């Protein structure tokens, strides 16, 4: 009887260990997938911003003031 209970305990430990390893691996895969999705999203967002700036051909406000100041000093 005791030997039978020890066998059951050993089986439960093995099952628990395998489940723990599976859960850990599943979490790692989900985390790496999420990281990849975030990187792709950031990359796509940056492409849209660059494309928007190219299409509008406007300089940021800070560059406009610097370039206008340069041309004024060149004029004087």
Phi, psi and omega in degrees: 000314180295321179298321179296317179295322177296320178297317179297318178298317180297319178297318180295321177296318180295315179297316180297319179296315180296319178296319178298317178295319179297314181297318179297314180296318179298318179294321179296318180295316179297320181294315180293324177295317179297319178298319179295317179298318179296317179297317179296317179300315178297319180296316179295319179299316179297321179297320179296320180295314180298316179297319179299314180295322178294318182293321182275341179049040177252140175275149174300155184305320182295323179288325179297316181293322179293315183291323179292324177294323179293316181292327178294317180292327178292323180294320182285000000 
